[in-house]
């Protein structure tokens, strides 16, 4: 039923829990696969450069996803990681709708402290606009 799963992640605790649910969904199907998506928005990119001056911002992003990728590898599930640029909500929705995913799995809140106040506004946007089922993980 859910063979092609989009896992939207930012490396937060909620996205690690979302990873576990995506693995469970993909494990239920033979040949289930997970596409991991990490969206880099302009503001975050500037903050990363200022915060990690003298280091590679890409390295910092990869480190955020290491645990997530490790969990998927240990579960022996095929996966691909995509780094996309843009505003997270619309970018995830566009990617999901353009690539015919069976489901999207996303954490309820991410690392963005401004959006943390509301039920993760990114997850809310994705749930409203994606054309496939969306699982929001607390």
C-alpha positions in Angstrom: 0.0 0.0 0.0 2.7 2.5 1.0 5.7 1.5 -1.2 7.0 5.0 -2.0 7.3 7.1 1.2 8.5 10.7 1.5 10.2 11.4 4.8 10.5 15.2 5.4 13.1 15.8 8.0 15.2 18.5 9.6 17.2 16.4 12.1 15.0 17.3 15.1 13.7 14.8 17.7 10.3 14.8 16.0 11.8 13.9 12.7 13.8 11.0 14.2 10.5 9.6 15.5 9.0 10.2 12.1 11.8 8.2 10.7 10.8 5.2 12.8 7.2 5.4 11.5 8.4 5.7 7.9 10.6 2.6 8.4 7.6 0.8 9.9 5.4 1.7 6.9 8.1 0.8 4.4 8.8 -2.5 6.1 5.2 -3.6 5.7 5.7 -3.7 1.9 8.2 -5.7 -0.1 10.4 -3.3 -2.0 9.2 -0.3 0.1 11.5 2.7 -0.3 12.0 6.0 1.5 12.9 9.3 0.0 14.4 11.5 2.7 13.9 15.2 2.0 15.8 18.0 3.8 14.8 21.5 2.7 17.2 24.4 3.0 15.5 27.7 3.2 17.4 31.0 2.6 17.1 32.3 6.2 18.3 29.0 7.7 21.2 28.9 5.2 22.4 32.4 6.3 22.1 31.4 10.0 24.1 28.2 9.4 26.9 30.2 7.8 27.0 32.7 10.6 26.7 30.0 13.3 29.3 27.7 11.9 31.7 30.2 10.5 34.8 28.5 9.2 33.1 25.1 8.8 31.3 23.7 5.9 27.5 24.3 6.2 26.8 21.2 4.1 28.7 19.1 6.6 26.5 20.4 9.4 23.4 19.4 7.4 24.8 16.0 6.7 25.5 15.5 10.4 21.9 16.3 11.2 20.8 13.5 8.9 23.3 10.9 9.9 21.1 9.3 12.6 18.1 9.2 10.3 20.1 7.6 7.4 21.7 5.2 9.8 18.3 4.0 11.1 17.0 3.5 7.6 20.2 1.6 6.6 19.9 -0.7 9.7 16.3 -1.5 8.7 17.7 -2.6 5.3 15.3 -0.3 3.3 16.2 1.4 0.1 16.4 5.2 0.4 17.6 8.3 -1.3 18.4 11.7 0.3 17.4 14.9 -1.4 18.5 18.4 -0.4 16.0 20.9 -1.8 16.0 24.7 -1.6 13.0 26.9 -0.8 10.4 27.5 1.9 10.0 24.1 3.6 6.2 23.7 3.5 5.6 24.5 -0.2 8.8 22.8 -1.2 7.9 19.5 0.5 4.3 19.7 -1.0 5.6 20.4 -4.5 8.1 17.5 -4.3 5.4 15.1 -2.9 2.8 16.0 -5.5 5.3 16.0 -8.4 6.7 12.5 -7.6 3.6 10.5 -6.9 4.4 9.4 -3.3 2.1 6.9 -1.6 2.5 8.8 1.8 4.4 11.6 3.4 5.7 11.2 7.0 6.7 14.3 8.9 7.4 15.3 12.5 4.9 17.6 14.2 7.5 20.2 15.1 11.0 20.9 13.8 14.0 22.9 14.7 12.6 26.2 13.7 11.8 28.0 17.1 9.5 30.5 15.6 7.2 27.9 14.1 7.5 25.7 17.1 4.6 27.6 18.8 1.9 26.4 16.5 1.3 22.7 15.5 4.4 22.8 13.3 3.2 25.1 10.6 5.3 23.2 8.1 3.5 19.9 8.9 0.2 21.7 8.8 0.9 23.1 5.3 2.0 19.7 4.1 -1.1 18.0 5.5 -3.4 20.5 3.9 -1.9 20.5 0.4 -0.3 17.1 -0.3 -2.3 14.9 -2.6 -1.4 11.7 -0.7 -1.9 10.6 2.9 0.2 12.5 5.5 1.3 11.1 8.8 2.3 13.7 11.3 4.4 12.2 14.1 4.6 13.7 17.6 
